[in-house]
């Protein structure tokens, strides 16, 4: 058993001094482990998950992990500093709580009053909202110096999913897998909002599916949109205190990684964040298990089935039937057709749904099983509505969680009565 020194979690707990036996937290879905000395972080499925102690990042083996291949780098006035090695430890690892909501906090300083820190918290999935199966990574800098500083942050994630070091990474929910080093920039307007990684590439049946929230998550604390994001071959992204991206177009092969930069410039170049004395800055991002619908393309029609096939048709278009994965994610039979139809016996009307023409402007659902919950998702897997039945009925006013009308298009509905998926289908929302 590793012994901890007395730790102060200054930002969250004042000047309280705490002693803990290990730098590991988990709930029934995910676990987070930190190296006691370097503060390197690792994560994967928890010891009580149906597929226990499996990697979402390279080297995770539960509480006995040995994290060393994913790197957090802070940038101060143009000088990148590896959080694992280049700064003096001041806080942590401090393990606070257990189960959902538990977190690990660490801090380091540069000797002139600037403090750098990382907090990893077990949170409810900010995209699906069903289970505490996601980790919030929060990075911060506090300027206790008398001088103003320009700052930035870079997190390189060595992706590994269920023993697959070349985890198959997608930014379009599995419609395609990224095979070559690729960089997106906020300044170019093409920054993905989410990313997925799979132990088995779509349209194969994945046993474990990870998902990261880059921006615009509908639930929880808002993710801080990065200025640049990269999916690349890990040896190209893992240099000591590395700040530069990999060479574009190089093959990712069997060792993938995801990299996020926060610079304030809209790209990975330069620093646009200026911290005056006494000021601070925080960046938030999420990574965990997928709860959204798994698709290979965004416009297929679900049909009820529990088998999986990937049989080429004469025109070369596959027919895919994913099964529910251990991430407790509702998934679908996918067949290439342009006419979405709901699955009986659920009575959902009107469908298509036009809020300006519907009675009282609401979508109505009848014949709900007692105790069941109706959830409605976008084709990318983001939940826009969820409610439990009352007298076997549910009504929805067509508004998304942000209070704005849901955009016209195709949506999926799921009727769930734990622990089973009862039924599913397609809803079409028309323009007003």
C-alpha positions in Angstrom: 0.0 0.0 0.0 1.3 3.4 -1.0 1.5 6.0 1.8 0.5 9.6 1.1 2.0 12.8 2.5 -0.3 15.4 4.0 -2.1 17.2 1.1 -3.9 20.5 0.9 -6.7 21.0 -1.6 -6.5 24.8 -1.6 -8.8 25.7 -4.4 -11.7 23.5 -3.3 -11.4 22.9 0.4 -9.5 26.0 1.7 -6.4 25.2 3.6 -7.6 21.8 4.9 -4.8 19.1 5.2 -5.9 15.6 4.2 -4.2 12.2 4.1 -5.4 9.4 1.8 -4.2 5.9 1.1 -4.4 5.9 -2.7 -4.9 8.1 -5.7 -7.7 6.1 -7.3 -11.4 6.7 -7.5 -14.2 4.7 -9.2 -17.9 4.2 -9.4 -19.8 1.4 -11.1 -18.8 2.6 -14.5 -15.4 4.3 -14.7 -12.2 4.6 -12.7 -9.4 7.3 -12.5 -5.9 6.6 -11.3 -3.0 9.0 -10.8 0.7 8.3 -10.3 1.7 9.5 -6.9 4.9 11.2 -8.0 4.3 12.4 -11.6 0.6 13.0 -11.3 0.2 11.3 -14.7 -3.5 10.3 -15.1 -5.1 7.1 -16.4 -8.7 6.0 -16.8 -10.9 3.1 -17.9 -13.8 1.0 -16.8 -14.3 0.4 -13.1 -13.8 -2.9 -11.2 -17.6 -3.4 -11.0 -18.4 -2.6 -14.7 -19.6 -5.5 -16.8 -16.3 -5.5 -18.6 -14.1 -4.5 -15.7 -10.7 -2.7 -15.6 -10.6 -2.1 -19.3 -8.7 0.8 -20.9 -10.0 4.1 -22.1 -6.4 5.3 -21.9 -3.2 3.3 -22.4 -1.9 1.4 -19.4 -5.1 1.4 -17.3 -5.5 -1.7 -15.1 -7.7 -0.3 -12.4 -6.2 0.6 -9.0 -2.9 -1.1 -10.1 -2.3 1.1 -13.2 1.0 2.6 -14.1 0.1 5.8 -16.1 2.9 7.3 -18.0 2.0 7.8 -21.7 -0.6 10.6 -21.6 0.7 14.1 -21.0 -0.6 17.4 -19.7 1.4 20.4 -20.8 1.0 24.0 -19.6 2.4 26.9 -21.5 3.7 30.0 -19.7 4.8 32.9 -21.9 5.7 30.6 -24.8 7.5 28.0 -22.8 5.7 24.6 -22.7 6.1 22.8 -19.3 5.3 19.2 -18.8 3.0 18.9 -15.8 4.4 15.4 -15.0 8.1 16.5 -14.6 8.8 20.2 -15.0 7.1 21.8 -12.0 7.3 21.4 -8.2 4.4 19.6 -6.5 2.3 21.7 -4.1 -1.0 19.8 -3.9 -2.0 16.2 -4.0 -2.9 13.8 -5.3 -5.8 14.4 -2.9 -8.6 11.8 -3.2 -11.9 13.4 -2.1 -15.0 11.2 -1.7 -15.9 7.9 -3.4 -18.3 6.9 -6.1 -20.1 9.4 -8.3 -18.9 12.9 -7.6 -15.5 11.8 -6.2 -12.5 13.6 -7.5 -8.7 13.7 -7.4 -6.9 17.1 -7.2 -3.3 18.0 -7.8 -1.3 21.1 -8.1 2.2 22.3 -9.0 4.0 25.7 -9.0 6.9 27.3 -11.0 8.6 29.0 -8.1 7.5 32.6 -9.0 3.9 32.4 -7.7 2.2 30.8 -10.7 0.2 27.7 -9.7 -1.0 25.0 -12.2 -3.5 22.3 -11.4 -5.7 19.4 -12.5 -8.9 18.0 -11.0 -10.5 14.8 -12.3 -14.1 14.2 -11.2 -16.5 11.3 -11.8 -19.6 12.9 -13.3 -22.9 12.0 -14.9 -22.6 11.7 -18.6 -22.9 15.3 -20.0 -24.2 14.0 -23.3 -26.7 11.3 -22.2 -27.3 12.1 -18.6 -28.2 8.5 -17.6 -25.2 7.2 -15.7 -22.1 8.5 -13.8 -19.8 7.1 -16.6 -17.8 10.1 -17.6 -14.7 11.9 -16.2 -14.5 15.7 -16.1 -11.0 16.9 -16.6 -10.5 20.5 -15.2 -7.2 22.3 -15.7 -6.4 25.7 -14.2 -3.7 28.3 -13.8 -3.6 30.9 -11.0 -1.3 33.9 -11.4 0.1 34.7 -7.9 3.0 36.6 -9.5 3.3 40.3 -9.7 3.6 40.2 -13.5 1.1 39.5 -16.2 1.6 36.2 -18.0 0.4 34.6 -21.3 -0.9 31.0 -20.7 -2.2 27.9 -22.5 -2.8 24.2 -22.0 -2.4 21.0 -24.0 -3.7 17.6 -23.1 -2.5 14.6 -25.0 -4.6 11.5 -24.5 -3.0 8.1 -25.4 -6.2 6.3 -26.4 -6.6 2.6 -25.8 -9.9 0.9 -25.7 -10.3 -2.6 -24.3 -6.7 -3.6 -25.0 -6.7 -2.0 -28.5 -3.9 0.5 -28.4 -4.9 1.7 -31.9 -8.3 2.6 -30.7 -10.5 3.5 -33.7 -11.3 7.2 -33.4 -14.2 9.0 -35.1 -15.6 12.5 -35.0 -18.8 11.6 -36.8 -20.3 8.8 -34.6 -18.6 6.0 -36.5 -19.6 7.0 -40.1 -15.9 7.1 -40.7 -12.7 6.3 -38.7 -9.7 8.6 -38.8 -6.8 6.8 -40.3 -4.3 9.7 -40.8 -3.0 12.5 -38.6 -5.7 15.2 -38.7 -5.9 18.6 -37.1 -9.0 20.8 -36.6 -8.9 24.5 -35.6 -11.6 26.7 -34.0 -10.5 29.5 -36.3 -11.3 27.4 -39.3 -14.8 26.7 -38.0 -14.4 22.9 -38.3 -13.8 21.9 -34.7 -15.8 18.7 -33.9 -18.1 18.8 -30.9 -17.5 15.2 -29.9 -15.2 12.3 -30.5 -15.7 8.5 -30.2 -13.2 5.7 -29.9 -14.0 2.0 -30.3 -12.1 -1.3 -29.6 -13.7 -2.7 -32.8 -14.0 -0.3 -35.7 -17.6 0.4 -37.0 -19.5 -1.3 -38.4 -18.1 -4.1 -36.3 -19.6 -4.8 -32.9 -17.7 -2.8 -30.3 -17.4 -4.1 -26.8 -16.4 -0.8 -25.3 -17.0 2.6 -26.7 -15.5 5.8 -25.3 -16.7 9.3 -26.0 -15.2 12.7 -25.4 -17.2 16.0 -25.3 -15.3 18.9 -26.8 -17.9 21.6 -26.8 -21.6 22.3 -26.6 -22.5 19.5 -24.2 -26.2 19.9 -23.2 -25.8 18.7 -19.6 -23.4 19.5 -16.7 -20.7 22.2 -16.6 -19.9 23.4 -20.1 -16.8 22.0 -21.8 -14.3 24.7 -22.8 -14.1 24.6 -26.6 -10.4 24.0 -27.5 -8.6 26.2 -30.0 -7.3 23.1 -31.8 -7.9 19.3 -31.7 -5.9 16.5 -33.2 -6.2 12.8 -33.8 -2.8 11.4 -34.6 -0.3 8.6 -34.3 0.7 8.6 -30.6 4.6 8.6 -31.1 4.1 11.8 -33.1 2.3 13.6 -30.2 4.2 12.4 -27.2 7.5 14.3 -27.0 8.6 15.8 -23.7 6.7 19.0 -23.1 5.5 18.8 -26.7 3.4 21.6 -28.1 3.6 21.1 -31.8 1.1 18.9 -33.7 2.0 15.8 -35.7 2.8 16.0 -39.4 -0.5 16.1 -41.2 -1.5 13.0 -43.2 0.9 10.6 -41.5 -0.6 7.1 -40.8 -2.1 6.6 -37.4 -1.7 2.8 -37.7 -1.9 0.8 -34.5 -1.3 3.6 -31.9 -3.8 6.4 -31.8 -4.1 9.6 -29.6 -6.3 12.6 -29.2 -4.9 16.0 -28.4 -6.6 19.2 -27.3 -5.1 22.7 -27.1 -6.4 25.8 -25.3 -4.5 28.8 -26.4 -7.0 31.6 -26.9 -5.9 32.1 -30.5 -8.3 29.8 -32.3 -5.3 27.6 -33.3 -2.5 25.6 -31.6 -0.1 28.5 -32.4 0.5 31.5 -30.1 -1.1 32.4 -26.7 -4.1 34.7 -26.5 -4.9 34.2 -22.8 -3.4 36.9 -20.7 -3.5 36.6 -16.9 -3.0 39.7 -14.8 -1.7 39.3 -11.2 -4.3 37.6 -9.1 -6.2 36.3 -12.1 -7.0 32.7 -13.0 -8.2 30.6 -15.9 -9.9 27.2 -16.1 -10.4 24.7 -18.9 -12.9 21.9 -18.8 -13.3 18.8 -21.0 -14.9 15.4 -20.7 -14.0 11.8 -21.6 -15.8 8.6 -20.6 -18.2 5.9 -21.9 -20.6 6.5 -24.7 -24.3 6.8 -23.9 -25.6 8.1 -27.2 -26.9 6.1 -30.1 -24.2 4.3 -32.1 -24.6 4.9 -35.8 -22.6 4.2 -38.9 -24.3 6.9 -40.8 -26.6 9.6 -39.5 -29.8 8.9 -41.6 -30.7 5.2 -41.2 -34.0 3.8 -40.0 -34.1 1.7 -36.8 -35.9 -1.7 -36.8 -36.3 -3.9 -33.8 -33.7 -6.7 -33.6 -31.0 -8.0 -31.2 -28.6 -9.6 -33.6 -25.7 -8.0 -35.5 -24.9 -8.5 -39.2 -22.7 -6.7 -41.6 -23.7 -8.3 -44.9 -22.8 -6.5 -48.2 -25.8 -6.0 -50.4 -25.5 -6.2 -54.2 -24.9 -2.5 -54.4 -22.2 -2.6 -51.9 -24.1 -1.0 -49.0 -23.8 -2.8 -45.7 -26.8 -3.5 -43.4 -25.7 -3.1 -39.8 -27.5 -4.1 -36.7 -25.5 -3.0 -33.5 -26.6 -4.6 -30.2 -26.7 -2.7 -26.9 -23.0 -2.5 -25.8 -21.8 -2.8 -22.2 -21.8 1.0 -22.0 -25.6 0.7 -21.5 -26.0 2.6 -24.7 -29.3 2.1 -26.8 -28.1 1.1 -30.2 -29.9 0.4 -33.5 -30.5 -1.7 -36.5 -29.4 0.4 -39.4 -30.8 -0.1 -42.9 -30.3 2.4 -45.8 -33.7 3.8 -46.4 -35.0 7.3 -46.7 -38.4 6.8 -45.0 -38.1 6.8 -41.2 -41.0 5.0 -39.5 -41.8 4.6 -35.8 -41.8 1.2 -34.2 -45.2 0.1 -32.8 -46.8 -0.4 -30.3 -45.9 3.0 -29.0 -48.4 5.7 -30.0 -46.4 8.8 -30.8 -48.2 11.7 -32.5 -48.0 13.8 -34.5 -45.1 12.3 -36.4 -43.8 14.3 -38.3 -44.0 16.8 -35.5 -44.5 20.5 -36.3 -44.9 22.4 -33.0 -46.8 25.2 -34.7 -49.5 22.8 -36.0 -49.6 20.2 -33.1 -52.4 20.4 -30.6 -51.2 22.7 -27.8 -47.8 22.7 -29.5 -46.8 19.4 -28.0 -45.8 16.0 -29.1 -47.8 13.3 -27.3 -46.9 9.8 -26.4 -49.5 7.3 -25.2 -49.4 3.6 -24.1 -46.2 4.1 -22.1 -45.4 1.1 -19.8 -45.7 2.0 -16.2 -42.5 3.5 -14.8 -41.0 3.9 -18.3 -39.0 6.9 -19.5 -39.2 8.4 -22.9 -35.9 9.9 -24.2 -35.4 11.7 -27.5 -32.0 11.9 -29.1 -30.4 13.7 -32.1 -28.8 11.5 -34.8 -25.4 12.2 -33.2 -26.6 10.8 -29.9 -27.3 14.0 -27.9 -30.3 13.8 -25.7 -32.8 16.7 -26.1 -35.7 15.4 -23.9 -36.4 12.9 -21.3 -39.4 12.4 -19.0 -41.1 9.6 -17.0 -44.6 8.6 -17.8 -47.6 9.9 -15.9 -50.8 7.8 -16.4 -48.9 6.1 -19.3 -48.5 9.4 -21.1 -45.7 11.9 -21.8 -45.8 15.2 -23.6 -43.0 17.3 -25.0 -43.1 20.9 -26.1 -40.4 20.5 -28.7 -37.8 22.5 -26.7 -34.1 21.4 -26.3 -32.4 21.6 -22.9 -31.2 25.2 -23.7 -34.8 26.3 -24.0 -34.7 26.8 -27.8 -36.8 24.8 -30.3 -35.2 21.6 -31.4 -33.9 21.9 -34.9 -35.9 20.3 -37.7 -34.6 16.9 -38.7 -34.5 13.2 -37.8 -34.5 12.2 -34.1 -34.6 8.8 -32.3 -36.8 8.0 -29.4 -36.2 5.4 -26.8 -38.7 4.0 -24.2 -36.8 2.5 -21.3 -37.9 0.8 -18.2 -34.8 -0.2 -16.3 -33.0 -2.4 -16.7 -34.4 -3.2 -20.2 -34.8 -1.3 -23.4 -38.5 -1.5 -24.2 -38.9 0.0 -27.6 -37.4 2.5 -30.0 -38.1 4.4 -33.2 -37.7 7.5 -35.3 -39.3 10.9 -35.0 -39.2 13.6 -37.6 -39.4 17.3 -36.6 -40.6 19.6 -39.4 -40.0 23.4 -39.7 -42.5 25.7 -38.2 
